[in-house]
Amino acid sequence: MVAKTGTLRFIVLLCALLAAGQGHAQNELRDTFFREADAAKAAAEEANASLLAPRAWERGQREYRDAETALERGRNIETVRSNAGDATKYFNEAAEKARIANTAFAQVLKSRQDAANARAPELSDELWQQAQRKFGEAIRLMERGDLKNAKRRDVEATSLYREAELDAIKTQYLSETRRLLADADRARVGRYAPITLGRAKQLLADAERELNENRYDTDLPRSLARQANYEAKHAIYLSEVVRKVRDRDLTAEQLVLQWEDPLRQISGVADIVPDMETGPNNLTAELVKYFEAQAKELQELRQEKADNEIRIADMEEELRALDERLGGATAERAALVQRLEAQARVKQQFEQVEKMFSSEEARVFRQGDTVILRLVGLSFDSGASQIKPQNFDLLAKVEKAIDVFPRSELIIEGHTDSHGGDDLNQKLSQERAESVQQYMINAMRIPTYRLIATGYGETRPVASNETESGRARNRRIDIVIKPNPNAQ
């Protein structure tokens, strides 16, 4: 029994050794016959041959699989060698054709990638599939050497990819608006709120036009689409109200009282008597004045808090340093007092400048010791940088404000809203800043070395670009005054 068990173990071990030997030999054979085929396959993959030379690539793949099968099944070595050699040949052919196609089809490949980036396969499936078919035909014709027809399909595919890209972009930005307008038409909103609904439709048309003209600058179309959404929803709401009034479910008096109620609630919060005996205009003006004052007070409090924090931190740091030393304390304390006096002087000068401007002319605020004049009343014609005569009075006040800070450094900052291309906005903001700079040199006789003009384009908004009022606040010139601490 023991002898039989030993014999069985010996047989199992021998089989394992033979199998291992065969596996090792097979690996060596694979390395020998597939080295060139593997290298050619890798080169073809890198050249994107499966897309750009599919016929030669598939032939190579077929021969490669046949070579692997022949090796695994222990067939004649020459068969393995022949299949691997053919695979190498076809892969090399595919790589070469792919490189040629990559050059010949550079434009369609770019259009294809742009469409894919815009999610055209998902959002514009029909156009994408048409483009794919034309592109596939162009590739096959190129492989066959029919360059004339290949180029024709190339042009057709490029056009279709661009259509698919634009359609996908429109779907991303305009589909919600289109759905709202379709809902409004089904609800016959145009019968009850035609003005508001018409405005929504015009905004949608404007957004489509902007995308057609420049599909890659989507700031303005997106803003127009959001405005259109608002107007469409507003039209649906208004149509419901008008329908109720026409059907006598709501009287005109009830409607007015409903709309006055929110003003009463806001007036209560502002502690203002809600006087609407002749309409809401007087109350609205009072509320606007109240909230402007609140905003100004909040800005002043924030500035004062920031100033106090900086002042306290500086004083604590210096006093700690003084306490650690015995010598020179008197001189350093005097320097500290001098700096605090300089800060108090800047604050006094700031208050003097703040009184020079109305709220329609400029916003004046501080950042540390720096004073900023936000010239809300300085306007330019669309796309232009020339200073208009009606702005001369405001600039005269700016000159007086600058005189309050002798020998200060002045930075003129130009800013735009987000509508228009980034490069165009950057250029326009720089030109406007330089226009103000030149005016200061020529009319105010300010030395050039004190002036710096910088355009920031749309990169530093101070309000939302989604509303007209916000965009108007973002289109601005800021005069940044950096006081000279040694000037009196």
BANU-989039 format. One line per 10 residues: their letters; for each residue x, y, z of C-alpha. Coordinates in pm, whole numbers, plus 32768, in hexadecimal, padded with zeros to 4 digits. Layout:
// residues N
A> X Y Z  ...
//
This chain:
// residues 488
MVAKTGTLRF> 8000 8000 8000  811C 80EC 805A  81CF 8095 7F15  8099 80E3 7E47  806E 8232 7EF4  81D8 828D 7EB0  81B5 822C 7D42  807C 8303 7D1F  812B 842F 7DB4  8250 83FF 7CC8
IVLLCALLAA> 8165 83F7 7B99  80B0 8537 7C0A  81FC 85E5 7C43  827E 8579 7AF1  8143 85FB 7A43  8165 8746 7AF6  82D1 8766 7A8D  827A 8713 7926  815D 8814 7927  823F 891B 79BE
GQGHAQNELR> 8345 88CE 78BC  8247 88E9 77A4  81C3 8A34 7833  8323 8ABF 7848  836C 8A50 76E8  8226 8AE4 766C  827A 8C33 770F  83CD 8C33 7666  832A 8BE8 7519  8230 8D00 754D
DTFFREADAA> 8346 8DF7 759A  83F8 8D88 745E  82D3 8D97 736B  8204 8EB4 73FF  8310 8FB6 7452  82EF 9072 7309  8175 9043 72FC  814B 90D1 745E  8220 9201 7408  815F 923F 72C6
KAAAEEANAS> 8014 9218 737C  807B 9315 7486  80E3 940E 737A  7F96 93E0 72C6  7ED4 9414 7409  7F97 9553 744F  7F41 95D1 72F0  7DCD 958F 7339  7DC3 9497 721A  7C81 93F2 728F
LLAPRAWERG> 7BD1 953A 7236  7CA4 95C1 7119  7D05 947D 7065  7C00 937E 70D5  7C26 928F 6FAF  7D9C 9256 6FD6  7D79 9258 7151  7C71 9146 714C  7D43 9070 7062  7E68 9091 714F
QREYRDAETA> 7D8B 9035 7274  7D07 8F02 71BE  7E64 8E83 7165  7EDD 8ECB 72C6  7DC2 8DFE 735F  7E03 8CE0 7269  7F74 8CDE 72CB  7F1A 8CCD 743E  7E23 8BB1 7402  7F21 8AEE 7334
LERGRNIETV> 8026 8B11 7446  7F35 8AAC 755A  7ECB 8974 749A  802E 890F 7449  800A 8928 72D1  8126 8939 71D9  8228 8A42 7232  8222 8ACA 70D1  80AD 8B0E 70F0  80E9 8BDB 722B
RSNAGDATKY> 820B 8C91 7185  813C 8CDB 704D  800C 8D60 710B  80E5 8E39 71EE  81A2 8EC0 70C1  805D 8F19 700F  7FDE 8FC1 714C  811B 9092 7158  80EF 90F5 6FED  7F85 915F 7017
FNEAAEKARI> 7FC8 921A 715B  80E3 92DA 70B5  7FFF 9325 6F90  7EEB 9399 707E  7FD9 947B 713D  8057 951D 6FFE  7EF9 9552 6F72  7E84 95DB 70C1  7F9C 96DB 70C4  7F41 9749 6F63
ANTAFAQVLK> 7DCE 975A 6FBE  7E1D 9820 70F9  7EBF 992C 7020  7DBD 991F 6F0A  7C96 9925 6FF9  7D1F 9A1F 70F5  7BF6 9B09 70CF  7AE8 9A00 70ED  7B99 9964 7218  7B9C 9AB5 72C9
SRQDAANARA> 7A2B 9AEB 7279  79E1 998C 72F6  7A95 99CF 743F  79E7 9B21 7469  7896 9A79 7435  78ED 9969 752F  7957 9A72 762E  7802 9B18 7601  775E 99C4 7651  76D3 99A2 74EF
PELSDELWQQ> 76BD 9823 7503  75CA 9853 7624  751A 999B 75CD  7517 998F 744F  7517 981B 7405  7480 9828 72A7  7577 9928 721D  7697 987A 72CF  7641 972C 7231  7625 97CB 70D7
AQRKFGEAIR> 777D 9867 7107  780A 971C 717F  778B 966A 7046  7824 9770 6F5E  796B 9763 701B  7971 95E8 7006  7937 95FC 6E8E  7A55 96F7 6E6F  7B3E 960C 6F2B  7AE3 94E0 6E53
LMERGDLKNA> 7B10 95A6 6D12  7C61 9624 6D89  7CD3 94BF 6DD1  7C71 945B 6C70  7D34 9580 6BDF  7C02 9641 6B65  7C80 9795 6BDD  7B84 9868 6B1B  7A4E 97C6 6BAE  7AF4 97A4 6D02
KRRDVEATSL> 7B27 991D 6D0B  79BB 9954 6CA9  7942 987A 6DCA  7A3D 992A 6EAC  799C 9A7C 6E62  783E 99F0 6E95  789E 994F 6FE0  7945 9A8F 705B  780A 9B55 7012  7730 9A56 70C4
YREAELDAIK> 7812 9A49 71F6  7804 9BC5 7210  7689 9BBC 71F0  7679 9AB3 72FE  775D 9B80 73DF  7687 9CBB 73B7  7546 9BF7 73E6  75D2 9B5D 7527  763C 9CB1 75AB  74E3 9D3D 7563
TQYLSETRRL> 7445 9C14 760F  751A 9C50 7744  74C4 9DC0 775F  7371 9DE6 76B7  72AF 9CA2 76F1  7214 9D1D 7837  71A5 9E62 778F  710F 9DA5 7668  7051 9CC1 7755  6FC6 9DE8 7819
LADADRARVG> 6F57 9E99 76DC  6EB5 9D59 765B  6DF9 9D3C 77A6  6D91 9EA8 7787  6D0D 9E75 7625  6C47 9D42 7691  6BB3 9E0E 77AE  6B59 9F28 76BA  6C27 A01D 7787  6C4B A102 765A
RYAPITLGRA> 6ADB A153 7671  6AFB A1E0 77D2  6C66 A256 77F0  6CD9 A298 768A  6DDA A3A6 76DE  6E99 A2D8 77DF  6E86 A19B 7710  6EFD A258 75DC  7025 A2DA 76A2  707F A174 7706
KQLLADAERE> 7072 A0FF 759C  7148 A221 7528  724D A1D7 7634  7257 A06B 75C2  7288 A0DD 7459  739F A1C6 74CA  744A A0AA 7587  7437 9FC7 7455  74C6 A0DB 737A  75EA A111 7469
LNENRYDTDL> 7638 9F9C 746D  7628 9F8D 72F1  7720 A0AC 72D8  780E A038 73E9  77C6 9EE8 7485  78F6 9EF5 756A  789F A037 7622  7772 9FBD 76E7  7761 A0C9 77F7  766C A1A8 773B
PRSLARQANY> 758F A08C 76AE  757A 9FED 7806  7514 A13A 789C  7411 A174 778A  7385 A015 77BD  7361 A04F 7933  72AD A197 78F0  71CD A0E2 77F8  7181 9FD8 78FE  7122 A0E6 79F4
EAKHAIYLSE> 7041 A198 78FA  6F9C A050 7890  6F51 9FF0 79F8  6EDD A151 7A3F  6DF8 A146 7910  6D5F 9FFF 798A  6D24 A09B 7AE1  6C92 A1DB 7A4E  6BAD A118 7968  6B1B A061 7A94
VVRKVRDRDL> 6ADD A1AB 7B46  6A43 A24F 7A11  696B A11C 79D4  68E5 A12F 7B39  6896 A2A1 7B0F  67E6 A263 79C1  6723 A140 7A52  66C9 A21A 7B7E  676F A12A 7C70  6843 A253 7CE1
TAEQLVLQWE> 67E2 A3C1 7CDB  68D5 A4D2 7C73  68C7 A562 7DD2  6921 A410 7E6E  6A42 A3F3 7D7D  6AD0 A54A 7DDC  6AAA A4FF 7F4F  6B60 A3B5 7F24  6C83 A463 7E7C  6C90 A572 7F88
DPLRQISGVA> 6CA9 A476 80A2  6E1D A41F 806F  6E71 A594 8077  6DBC A5B0 81C4  6E87 A48E 8250  6FD0 A526 81DA  6F6A A67A 8265  6F32 A5D9 83B7  7093 A54D 83BC  711E A6A5 8358
DIVPDMETGP> 7043 A755 845F  6FA7 A831 8350  6E36 A88D 8345  6DAA A7DD 820D  6D0A A910 816E  6C6D A8A2 8025  6B40 A982 801A  6BA9 AA01 7EC1  6C5C A8C6 7E50  6DA1 A813 7EA3
NNLTAELVKY> 6E9A A90A 7E08  6EE0 A9DF 7F3C  6F02 A8AE 801C  6FE6 A805 7F1F  70C9 A936 7F18  70D9 A93A 8095  712E A7C9 80A3  7240 A7F0 7F9C  72D4 A914 8060  72C4 A84C 81A2
FEAQAKELQE> 7374 A71A 8116  747F A7EB 8068  74C9 A88D 81B8  74D5 A737 825C  75C7 A6B7 8155  76A7 A7E7 8180  76A5 A7C5 82FA  76F9 A654 82E1  781D A69F 81FA  789E A7AA 82EB
LRQEKADNEI> 7880 A6BE 8414  793B A5AD 835D  7A4D A6A0 82FF  7A65 A728 8460  7A75 A5C7 84EC  7B8A A568 83FA  7C4A A6A7 844D  7C2A A669 85C2  7C9D A502 85A4  7DD0 A566 84DE
RIADMEEELR> 7E1D A687 85C9  7DF8 A5B3 8703  7ECA A499 8672  7FDF A58B 8611  7FDE A636 8762  7FE0 A4EF 8824  80FF A468 8757  81D1 A59E 8784  8183 A5C3 88F2  81EA A459 892C
ALDERLGGAT> 8330 A49D 887A  8368 A5DA 8948  8327 A526 8A8D  8439 A42B 8A38  853E A53A 8A09  85C3 A648 8AEC  8687 A724 89FC  85EC A802 88F3  848D A7E4 897D  8447 A955 8971
AERAALVQRL> 849F A97A 87FE  83D9 A845 8796  82A9 A8AF 885B  82BE A9FF 87B0  82C7 A94E 865E  8192 A888 86BE  80DB A9C3 8721  8144 AA65 85D7  80B5 A942 850F  7F6D A949 85CE
EAQARVKQQF> 7F55 AABD 8588  7F8F AA77 8416  7E73 A97A 841A  7D8E AA76 84C5  7DEE AB79 83BE  7D91 AA88 82A4  7C41 AA48 8347  7C01 ABBE 8360  7C65 ABEF 81F4  7B82 AACF 818F
EQVEKMFSSE> 7A57 AB70 8238  7AA8 ACB7 8187  7AB2 AC0B 8032  7977 AB41 8076  78AE AC83 8099  7919 ACFB 7F3E  784B ABFF 7E79  76DC ABAB 7E5F  766F AA3F 7E58  762F AA61 7CDF
EARVFRQGDT> 7794 AADA 7CA3  7876 A9F8 7D6E  788D A8FE 7E8A  79AD A950 7F76  7A38 A845 805D  7B78 A7D5 8104  7C4A A69B 8111  7D41 A6D8 822A  7DED A821 81D9  7D91 A805 8069
VILRLVGLSF> 7C6E A8DB 7FEC  7B9E A867 7EC2  7AC5 A948 7DE9  79CE A86F 7D2D  795A A959 7C19  77F9 A8D8 7BDE  77A2 AA18 7B25  78BA A9F5 7A26  7830 A94A 78EF  78B3 A8F3 7796
DSGASQIKPQ> 7801 A8AA 7652  77DF A736 7605  792E A6AB 7595  79D4 A803 75AC  7ADC A895 7694  7AC1 AA0C 764B  7A63 AAE8 7773  7923 ABA9 772E  78FD AD22 777B  77DF ACDD 7870
NFDLLAKVEK> 78DC AC2A 7950  79C4 AD58 7974  7912 ADDD 7AAC  7934 AC8E 7B5B  7AA5 AC7A 7B00  7AD5 ADD9 7B89  7A59 AD58 7CD9  7B48 AC31 7CB9  7C65 AD2A 7C8F  7C01 ADDB 7DD2
AIDVFPRSEL> 7BED AC8C 7E86  7D4B AC2F 7E10  7DD0 AD80 7E8C  7D65 AD1E 7FEC  7E75 AC10 7FE1  7FBA ACBF 7F77  80BE ABEC 7EC2  7FDE AAB7 7ED4  8003 A994 7DE1  7ED7 A973 7CF8
IIEGHTDSHG> 7E5F A834 7C51  7D4F A84F 7B47  7C98 A702 7B2B  7BB7 A6B1 7A02  7AA9 A5A7 7A27  7997 A517 7947  7870 A42D 796C  787E A2C6 78ED  77CD A300 77A1  78B3 A2E8 7676
GDDLNQKLSQ> 79F2 A221 7646  7AF7 A212 775A  7C0C A2A2 7680  7B2F A3BC 75FF  7AC3 A41A 7760  7C2B A418 77DA  7C97 A4FC 76BB  7B6F A5E8 76EA  7BA6 A60A 7861  7D17 A656 782A
ERAESVQQYM> 7CC6 A75D 7722  7BCA A808 7807  7CBD A80C 792A  7DC8 A8A2 7849  7CD1 A9A5 77C8  7C91 AA1E 792D  7E07 AA15 7972  7E4D AAF2 7844  7D3C ABE3 78B0  7DDF AC02 7A07
INAMRIPTYR> 7F2F AC4A 7966  7EA9 AD4C 7871  7D8F ADF5 7930  7DF3 ADC4 7A9D  7F6B ADE8 7A67  7FB3 ACB6 7B3D  8117 AC32 7B07  8128 AAEC 7A44  81F5 AA3E 7B51  80CF AA53 7C42
LIATGYGETR> 7FDF A9A0 7B55  7FA8 A833 7B00  7E94 A7C2 7A12  7E21 A658 7A24  7D04 A5A2 7976  7C69 A473 7A21  7B5A A424 7922  7A43 A357 79BC  7B1E A2AA 7AC2  7AC1 A381 7BF1
PVASNETESG> 7948 A3AA 7C01  78AD A460 7D29  7749 A3F3 7CD8  768F A2DE 7C23  76B4 A2DA 7AA9  755B A236 7A90  749C A380 7AB7  74B1 A4C7 79F5  74EA A592 7B33  7600 A4A4 7B9C
RARNRRIDIV> 76AA A4B9 7A4A  7692 A635 7A58  7749 A631 7BA8  7855 A54E 7B19  7898 A63C 79F5  7966 A738 7AB5  7AA3 A7FF 7AEA  7B3E A7ED 7C47  7C3E A8F0 7CB4  7D18 A853 7DC2
IKPNPNAQ> 7DCB A958 7E97  7EF5 A8E1 7F62  7F4E AA01 804F  80B8 AA61 808D  80E6 AA3C 8209  81F1 AB4D 8208  810F AC4D 815D  805C AD4E 8236
//
